[in-house]
Amino acid sequence: MTRQAIIDATLPDGSRADVVIDGERVVEVGPGVGAAVEARVEAAGGLLLPAYIDTHIHLDKVLIRDQLVEHDGTLRGAIEAIHAAKRAYTVDDVRRRAAEVIRCSVLTGTTRLRSHVDVDTVGGLVPIEGVLAAARDCAGIAEVRTIAFPQEGILRDPGTAELMVAAMEAGADVVGGMPHWEQGEDDQREHVRWCFELARRFDADVDMHVDETDDGSVRTLAMVVDETERTGWQGRVTVGHVCALSAADDDYAARVIAGCAGAGIVVVSNPVTNLVLQGRGDHGLVRRGTTRVRELLAAGVGVAFGQDCVQDGFYPFGRGDLLEVALVSAHAAQLTTGAELRQALAAVTTVPATAWRLGDSYGVSAGARADLQLYAAAGWPEVLRLQDPPRAVWFRGRTVARTTVQRELLG
């Protein structure tokens, strides 16, 4: 692979420098270090970011909205509406749809995706086989990791436990869960315990859907915190949605948030979907459907933002664009100061990198893998405001996407 340089880029910290790439890695960063390199990209002061990481998406379900019957717009309604489509899935169908969204994501700056994939007695292992095939198809432009996700529950869907084991044996990377979907606290606690036991068996990280409900009395997040500490899985656990935390009492919220911080649990908020799903029974002041983002951030908890859904039963919109997700999430969480906007950037870059445990291999620094994206605008607030796609995207040091935006005012 040719040695190349990105000349005069604005880095995430606001400084300007050249960035030299050799093979898959960034090897030098600094003013003028790319002067002698023949293969050059002139950044002209544009913002150079590490490529986005979408650490919460459902690639097996994308682009099925037109196949579904209309429903009431709730989480339960969406899950039930998807059953018929899931029974009819084929590996090739899942593979094609997932690959289409992976490619769209790369065009908008995302080169790493971690996908929850349904594992249950409705669809069997077809969804995981299809997403794994799409990951292989797109291996030259993106890295895809999969989460074995028991959407229908484990205790309430007998046979799913065995399928979860089979999914991990087939190549799933992470153990998922959805404890609040079980019937009663005892079953919820057993769901959490079983998922962690599976994670220990395969030495895998855990990434669960937790408390995606308006009911503040649902508190499986505390169960996840307790199990993380009991099993010594600190720094290896991610929880998604956690909408019920906003409806819970402040004392419980403060305790469980502190528990997440102490256990190194990353929280993924998915406002683009939950703004649509949650609060369906509210009148007048409709709940925003997001978790306590600002309080989590204040407590030092890593908060990421995910696309979650793309044109499926839960969400009719979406295109795998984390820049759009960051903008919507900043609105929902009321992130507006300079420091808060930087947190919105971290929520689609460095925080999901923490959930992936990438360490120094991620970023715009010497030694990091060259997964990068270059914008025309010089600063993150302008990139977020204007919503123009990146000029160029690199994956493992190779340019995998280019976009040209041309505007002309006539008159």
N, C-alpha and C positions, 0 to 999 in steps of 0.2 A: 504494500500500500504506500502511496506517495506521501512524503512528508509535506505538510501543508500548514499555512498560518492564517489566522483571522487577525486582520490588521486594524488597530485603533478602535477597539471595542470598549464600550462602557460595561464594567463588571458589576455584579450585584451590589457590591459595597460602594458604588459610585465612582471608583477610580477608573482610569483609562489605561489600556495596555494591549499588547499583542498577545495572542494565544497560539502556541505552536503545538500541533498534533503530529505524532509519529505512530503509525499503526492505529491501535485502538485507544491509545492513551494521550492525554495532555502531558507534554513533557516540559514546557516552559511557559511562564506567564510573566510578563513585564513589559515596560515601555521599550520599544525598538527591537525586541528579541526575534521578531519575525522578518527583519529587514533582508536577511540573506536567503530566505526561503522562496523558491520559485513559484510554487502553487499557492496563490494568495486569494483571500476573500477580503475585500475592503469593507469594513464595518461602518466607517464614517461616523463613529461615535454612537452607533446603535447599541442597544442593550443586548448583551450576551448572557443568557441564563442556562443553567443546567436544564435538560429536557424535563418536562413534567412527569410525575408518577401518579397514575390513577390507581389508587390502592383499594377502591371499592366500586366495582362494576359487575354486572351480570351479563356476560357475553352469550350465555346460552339462550337468554330470553329476548335479546335485542331484535327489533324490526318485526315483531309479530302482532303489532296492534291491530292491523287490518284483518287478522284472522279471528279476533276475539269478539264475543258478544258484548254488548254494552253492559256496564254494571254500575254500582252506586258510588264508585270512586274511592271506596275505602280500601285499606290493606286486605281485609278479609275478602271483599268483593273481587279484588284483583287476583288474589291467590286462587279463588274458586274459578274465575273466568279463564285462567290459564290452564286448568286441568286438561281440558279437551285438546288444546294445542299441544301440550306436553306429551300426552299419550300418542300423538301422531308424529312427534319428532322423528327424524332420521338423522343418522350421523352426518350425512352429506348436507342436509338442510342446516343443521346447527353450525357445521363447519363454514358454510358459505356466508351465513349471516354474521357470525362472529368475526370472520376475516374482513368483511366489509367495514365493520366498526373499528377494528384494529387499524385498518388503513386510513380511515377518516381521522382517527386519533393522532396518528403520526403526522398527518398534514397540519394539524393544529398544535404540534409541539410535544406530544406525549409518546415516549418510546418505551415506557414500562407500564404494564397493566397487571393488576392482581384481581382475578375474577372469581367471585362466588359462582359456583355451578351446582344446580340442584342435584341432589342425590336422594332418591326416595323410591317408593314402590309404584309411583305414577309413571315416571319416565325411566326408571332403572338407571343404567350407566350410559345410556345414549347421550345425554347432555355432556358428561365429562369426556366421553370419547370424541364428540364433535369439537369441543373447545380445545382439547389437546391436539387434534388434527389441525385446527386453525392456527394454533401456536406454532406448530411445525411449518405450516405454509408461510407464515409471516416472520420466521426466525431471522431473516435478513434485514428486517426493518424495525423490529420491536421484540422485547422480551416479555413473555406472558407467563405469569404464575397462576396456579389454580387453587381454589379453596373448595374442599368437599363440604357442601352446604345442605343440611337436612331441613329444607324449607317446610316440610310437612310435619316436622317434629321427629323424635326418635321413639319415645314411649307411645305416642298416639298414632304412630305409623309403623306397626310391627313389620320387621324385615329390613327396615332402614339401617339398623345397626350393622348388619352383615354387609349391606351395600356400601356403607361408609368405609369399612375395612377394605373392601374390594376396590373402592375408588382410590384409596391411598396406595394400595398395591399396584394400581394401574398407572400411577404417576402424579396424582394430586400432590401439591406441595404443602398445603396448610389445612389444618382441621377447622372447619366452621361449626356453627351452632346457632340455634334460635330458641333459647330456653323459655322465653316468655310465651311461646306458642303452645307449650305443654299445659295440661289441665291440673292446676293446683301447685302449691309451693313444693311439695315433696317431689313431684315429677320434674319440676323445673330444676331443683337442686340436683337430682339424679342425672338429668340431661347435661348439666354443667360438669358434674363429676366424670361422667362417661366420656365426654369430649376431651377433657384433659388427660384422662387415662389413655385414650387413643393417641393423643399428641405425644405423650411420653413413650408409647410403644414405637412410634415412628420417628421420634426425635424431631417433631414438627412444631412450628409456631401455631398459635391459636388466633382465629379471627372470627368473632361471633357477631351476629345481629342481636342487639340487646335492647329490650324495652321500647320497641317501635310501636308505641301506643300513647294515647292521650291520658291514660289512667295512671295517676301519680302513685297509686298504691302498689303497682307492679314494680318489683325491686330486684330483678335478677342481676343487675349490675353489682350489687353488694355480694351476691353469690360468686360472681366471676372474680371479684377482688379477693375474696376469701380463698378461693381455689388456687388463684395465682400464687398467693403467699404460701399456702399449704404444700403445693407441689414444687416450689422454687422456680416457677416459670416467669419470674420478673424480667421485664424487658423483651418478652416474647409473645405478648398478648395485645391484640387490637380489638376494640369493640366499636360497632357501628350503630348509628342512629341515636340511641339513648334519648328518644323524645320524651319519655315519661319523666325524666329528671326535671324538666321545666315545670311539670305539674306537681312534683313532690314538695313536701315541706322543706323549709330552708335548713333545718337542723340536719335532716337526713342528707340533703344535697351536699352540705358542707363536709359531712363525714365521708361520704362515698367519693367525693371529688378528691379529698385528701388521700383516701385509699388508693385511688388511681394514680395520683402523683407518686406516692410511696412505692407502688408496685411497677412503675414505669410502663403503665398501660397507655397506649395511644387511642384516642377517641376520634373516630371518623364521623363527621357530621355531613349529611347529604341534603342540604336545604332545597336543591332544585326539585327533588322528588317529594320531600316531606312537606313543603309548602303547599303541594297539591293534595297530598293524602290526608294530612292530619287536620283536626278541627272540623271535620265534616258535620259533627253534631252541634257545633257552636252557632250562636246567633249574635249579631252585633259585633262584639269584639271576638274575632276568630283567631284562635291560637296560631302562632307562626309555624309550628311544627318542627322547630329546631331545638337542640339541646342547649344547655347553659354555656354557650361558647365563651363568653367573656369571663365568666367565673372560672371555667376550666383553665383558660389562658392565664388568668391572674394567679392561679394555684400552681402554675408550672407544668400543667398537663399538656402533652403534645396533641394538638388538634389538627386533623387533616380534613380536606374537603374531597368528596368523590362525585363522579358523574352518576353512579348508581344504576340508572336505567336509561335506555334509549328506545323510545317508541315501543313500549310494551304495555302490559296491562296496568302497571302502576303509574306510568308517566308517558304521555303522548308526544313529548318533545325530546330534545337531546340529540347530540351529534358527536359525542366523544370529545368535546372541546372544554378542557379544564380552564382556559382563560374565561370562557363564559361562565363556568361553574364558580370560579373565584369571584366574579363580579356579582352574580346573584347571591352568593353566600355572604359577601361583604354587606349587601343590602340587608339580608335577613338577620345577620348578627350585629348590625350597626357598627361595622368596622370602618371608620372614616379618618382618624388621625393618621399622621405619617407612620407612627409606630404600629398602629393597627393594620394599615395597608401592607406593611412589611410582614405582619403575621399572616395576612391573606396569601401572600406569596409563599411563605414557608409552608402553608397548609397544602400546597400542591407541588412542593419541591422537597425541602429538607425534612419536614415531619414525616411524610410517607417514606422517605429514604431511611429514617430511623426505624419505622415499622418493618421495613425490609432488611434492616440491620446491614446497611451497605457501608457504613463507616467512611473512610477516606476515599473509597472508590467512587464516590459521587460528589459532583460539584465542578466548579471552574477553578481547578487548581492542579498543580503538577502532581502526576500520579493517578489522578482520577480518570475513569473511563470517559472517553470523549463522546458523551451523550449530551448534546448541546442544542441550543436554538438561538437564532439571531433575529432581533426586531429592528425595524427602522427607527422607532422612537427611542429616545436616549434614557428614559427612566421608567421604572415600574408603574408609578401612578398614571403616566401617559399611556403605557401599554394597556393597562387595565381599563382606562377610560375609553380609549379609541377602539379597542377590540379588533384591531387588524391582526391577521395571522402572521406567524413568523416568516421572515424572508427565506430562511434556510433552517433545516433540521439535520443534525448529525446523529448517527447511531453507530456505536463502536468505531468512531473515527471516519465513517463514510457518510457522505451527504445522501440522505434518503428522501428529502422533500424540499421543494422550492415553491414559493408563492410570490407572484408579482401583483401589487396593488397599484392601479393607475386611476387617478381621478382627474377629470377635466371639467372645469366650470365654463359653460358656454353662455354668452349673453352679455 
